């Protein structure tokens, strides 16, 4: 695929235009990966990390399937690569990659890749789930400016929630923080508007291409963010937002922020997905309390009660949250998996244990145990009653 694309002088020129000063081969390979792999594809991420984007692309879509099982590879790894190859080859169309490059050039989007000055090292905490590249319209330097605060919440927000989001984002942006959110209706939009309203910096992560204004009602807002802040996406230009891509982009919002604040969220709000990623990555997590009668705040109260989020009521308290960045939280996806396993191993289905006992058995700190138990509870793996925590019995559907 790379050879076919490099053979076209137009494609090489486009690569230099959207990613100046770099080898076009690397740029094209990473652009191709955003086309052929879905966001968060861990098999693609691991392959790129081990072989490099160019060689990984050859392994993924080339003719020699024997290259997919290098010496010493486990049967599981070889099977995962074969399955990945089957997924990727259905999209391995040089014309689609060329179209993505042309569309990016048409809207003056840039491709930011690992090793660039503008590449945010914070995303590397995602391990193999880290993006292969980011498409950006606007100020790429905002991706590495500090501090960055992710503010998320309900789409169907209340006047109270939008007021609090505006106050928090406006105050933080006015004092130099970059406001990160998802460009959606409700709390996201209020946070972006507040940052822009004080001439501050804001980043919107989109679930589709940066050339597609979604939601349509935010066309003017997203255009302004592209002009004064940064629109960022993992899928290439032309890609449609899908339910899976909304969930996948949440991990980027959580990873880029030095802290995440949930302003308003229902009991099963997608914002809890972002909060879960933030907690798993060891990022400080805050939640804004609301009226106990408000369904829009039920998710925030759940975070405060069950997931060890910090209560946040002002920008000053968010700054205090940012001050806990060096508090020793363990980082990375591999740590998350290890911690989850250790906590589950400490629990049984019959006995109930307090957090301190789970911490003693697992060898983790009580704070870390609270976070992990919260995530496992959200996933339905553990339960809590008056006697303490225990492993939830497996349901027939799980």
N, C-alpha and C positions, 0 to 999 in steps of 0.2 A: 504493500500500500504506500509506504513512504516513497519508494522509488517512483511510483506512478505520479504521486503528487509533486515531488521535486522536479520531475521532468517538465512540468508546466511552469514556465517563468512567471506567469501571473500568480500562481499559488505561492511561490517563493517571495515574490514582492509583497503579497498580502501578509505573509508571515512576518516579514520585517516591519511592515507597517503597524501591525497590532502588537508586535513584541520587538521593538527596535533594539539593535545592539547585541543580538544573540544569534546563535546558530539556528537557522530556520528549521533544520531537521528536528531539533528538540522541541521547538515551538509547535511544529505540525504534528509531531507524535503526541504531545500532551493535548492538543486540540482534538486529535482523533480519539483519544481516550474519553474525553467528555462526550463525544458522540456515541461511542459504542458501548460504554458502560454506564449503568445507572448510578446516581449519587450514592456514596457509601459502600460500594461494592468492595468488600474486604479482600476477595480473591484477586481482583484487579490491583488493589492497593499493595498487597503483599508481593505480587509479581513485579510491579513497578519498582518497589523498594529494593527488591533483590537483583533485578536485571537492568534497571534503568528504563525510562519511558520508551526509547527507540527499540531496544532489543525486546522489551516486553511486548511491544506491539507486533513485532515479527513472530514471536512465540504464540501470540494470541490469535492472529488471523492468517499466518503463513500456511504454506502447504505441508510442512513437515510436522506431523503430530507427535513424532518420536521426541522432538525437542521439549515437549511438555512434561516429560518425566525424567528429569536429570538424575544422575546416579545418587543414591542415598535418599531420594524423595520417598516419603511414606505413601502407602496405598491411599490413605485419605487425601493427602495433598495432590497426588496424581489424579484422583477422581474429581476433586474440586476444580483442578485446572481443565480437565476434559469438559466438565459441565460449564465452566466459565467460557471455554472456547465455543461451545455450542450457542451460548447466549450472545457472545460478542460478534460472531461471524454473521449473524442475521442483520447486523447493522454496519458491517465492515464495507461501506460503500464510499470510495474516494469522492464521488460526487457530493455526498452528504457532508463530508469534511470540508470540501471546497465551498459549499453553500454556507456552512457555518462561518468560515473565514470571511467570505464576501459580506455576509449580513453584519458581522462584527465591524468590518471596515465601514460599512454604510452608516452605522450609528456612532462611529468613532469610539468603539469599545476596545479595550486593551486586554491582552491575556497576561495574567500574572502567574508565574510558576515558581516552584521551590528554587531557592538560590537567588531570586530577584531581591533587590533592596526593599521592594514593597511587599514581599511575601511575609505574612504574619506567622512567626514561629509558633504562636499559640496553637495553631491548627495541627501541629505535629503531635500534640498530645492525643489526637484521635487515632494514632497508630495506623494500621492498615485501612481504617475508615476515613483517613484524611483525604481531601480532594486532590486529584492529580493536577488541577489548575483551576483558576478562577477567572471568569469573564467580568470585567469591570467597566462601567461607564462613569466617568467623573474622576474624582481625586484619589488616585491609587495610594497616595501617601497616608491616607486616613487609616488604612488597614494596619499600620504599625504605630500610629500615634497613641500615646498613653495619657491618662487612663481611658479605658473603654468600658462602658456600662451597658449591658443588655437589658432593655425594658420591654416586657411582653405582657400580654393579657388578652382578655376576651374580645372577640369581634363584636358581639352584642353587648357592648359596654354600657354602663349607666352614666348619668351626668356626674355622679360622684367619682367614678373611676377615671373618667376623662379629665376631670379637674385635678385629681391627684397626679395622674400621669403627666399632665402639662406642667404642674408645679415642680415635680421631681426633675423631669427632663430639661425644662427651661433653666432651672437653677444650676444643674450639673453642667449643661452645655455652656452656660454663661461663664463658668469658672474653668473651662478648658477640657471637660470630659467629652469623649466621642460617644454619642448615643447610637446604640445598635439595636435594630428591631427588624420586623419582617414585612413592613409595607402594607399590612392588612388594614381592614376597617377597625374601628374601635380604638383600643389602647395603643396599638402600633402607630396608627395614624396620628393620634394625639401626641405621642412622644416625638415623632419626626417633625411635626409642625412646630412644636414648642422649641426644639433645637434650632430649626431654621429661623424661628421668630426672634431669637436673640443673637442671630448671626453666628450660631455655633455649628459644630460638625455633626453629621449623622450619616449612618450607613444602613441601607435597606437590603436585606438578603431576599431574593426572589426565588420562587419555586420553579419558574420557567425562565426562558431566555431574557436577557436584559433589554432586548429589543421589543418585548411584549409588555404592555402596561396592564398589570393584573393586580388587584381588581380594576375593572374599567373605570369605576367611579373615582379612582385615585390617579387618573391619568395626569392631571395637572400637578399633583403632589409628587409623583414619581419623576416627572420631567424636571421639576425644581430640584429634587434630590440629585438627579444626574448632573445638573448644572452647578450646584453648590456643595454637594456631598458626594456620595458614591452609591451607585446601584451595583449589586454583586450577585452573580449566580454561578452555580456549579454546572448546570446543563448549558449547552451552547445556545446561541441565538437561534430563534425559530422553535425552540423546544416549548411544549405546552406544559403548564403547571398541572400536576396530578396529585391525588391524595398522598401517594407514597413520597413524592418529591417535597411536599409540604413538611411531612414528618422528617425527611432526611435533612432538609435545610435547617431544621431546629437545632441539630447538633452543631452546625456552624455558628449559629447565633450564640449558643452556650459556650462554645470553645473560644470564640473571638473575644467575648466579654471577660474582663477581669473579675466581674461580679454580675450576677443576674438577679433582677428584681421582677417579681410577678405582681402586677398592680391589682388585677381583678381577673378571676378565673372561675368558671363553673366546676362542678364536682369532677367532670370528665373532660375538662378543657384541654385542647392541644397544647396550651401553655404549660401544663404539667409535664408534657413530654420534654419541652425545653428545660424545665426545672430539673427533671430527672437526669438529663445529659450534664447539666451544670454540676449537680451533686456528684455524679459518677466521675467527673473530671477533677473533683476537688475544688471547684470554683465556689467562692462564697455565694450563698443563696439567701435572698430576702423576699419577704412577702408582705403586702400591705393589708392590714385588717380592714374589714368592712362591717356593715350592719349584720347582725346574726340572722336577720330575717331575709337577707339578700342572697338569692341563689347565685348571683354573679360573683359573690365573694366566698362561696363555699369551698372552692378549690384552694384559695389562699389560706383559709382557716385549716384546711386539711394539711397543707404544707407546714404550717406553724405547729400543728398538733402532732402530726405523725412523721414528718420528714426533717425535723430539726432546722427549718428555715428560721432566719432571724426576722423579728418584727421590725418593719421599716415604716416610718411615718413622715420622714422629711429627707431632704437632700443631705443634711448633715449626717443622718444615720446611714445613708448610702455610702458617704465618704468613710464612715467608721467601718463599714463592711469592706470597703476597698483596702482599708488599713490592715485587714487580716490576711492579705495575700501570702505572706510568708509564715503562716501559722503551722506549717508542717503537714498540710494535707498531702496525701499520696496522689500522684498524678498518673494518668494514662489508662488506656483501655485494658492493658494486661493486668494492671493493678486492680481495676474494677472486677475483672473476672476472678482473680485470685481471692479478693476480699469476699465476693459473693459466695464462692465455694467454701471458704473457711467459716463464714457465718452459718451457712446451711449445714455444714458438718457438725457445728456446735449444737444444733437444734434437733429435737426429736418430735414425733407426732403426738406423743402422749404427755410428756413432762412440759411444764411451763417455766420459762426462765426469765429473770430480770435482765436488763441490759448489762449490768456489771458482771453477771455470771457468764453471759454470752461473750463479753469482752475477755474474761479470764480464759475461757475455753478456746477461743479463736486466736488469742494473742494479738488482737487489735485494740486500739484505743476505744473508750466508750463513745467518744464523738463520732469516730469512724463507724462503729457498730450502729449507732442511731441512723446515720445516713444510709448505710447499706440495708438495714432493716426496712427503712422507709421505701427504698426502691424495690426491694423484694416484695413488700406488701402491695405496692402499686401493681406489680406483675402477678400477684396472686400466689406467690410461692410460700409466703409465711402469713401467719394470722396472729391476732392479739386478743386476749380476753382479760378478765380480772386477775387471772393467775400469772400472766406474763406472755412472752413470745413463744411460738411453737411453729413447726413446719406444717404447712397446710396440706391436707390429704390431696392427692392427685385426683382431679375430676376426670370423668370418662373422655372429655373432649381435649384434654391436655396431653 
